[in-house]
């Protein structure tokens, strides 16, 4: 086996409308968060515990997400996991893991 696999598939609801920006070269980048639910049992009661995921879409997919997605919508996202780091204003190193979307369905 020569290559690994990095694939994430999620179905969840948008926590807010997507935010779009453009790179210096003019490429669109949309970012948004979706919540998936883990059903867990606490005592005799089943509850939904949300898990939040950061999604990043590029180029045409970013523009489609910005145009059509709205807070609360149920969507399917397929993409790859990407972890990145940066320094905050206080010089602390921060990390985040995102899903870079390749496909999205409403």
Secondary structure, 3 states (H helix, E strand, C coil): CCCCCCCEEEEEEECCCCEEEECCCCCEEEEEEEEEEEEEEECCEEEEEEEEEEEEEEHHHHHHHHHHCCCCCEEEEEEEEEEEEEECCCCCEEEEEEEEEEEEEC
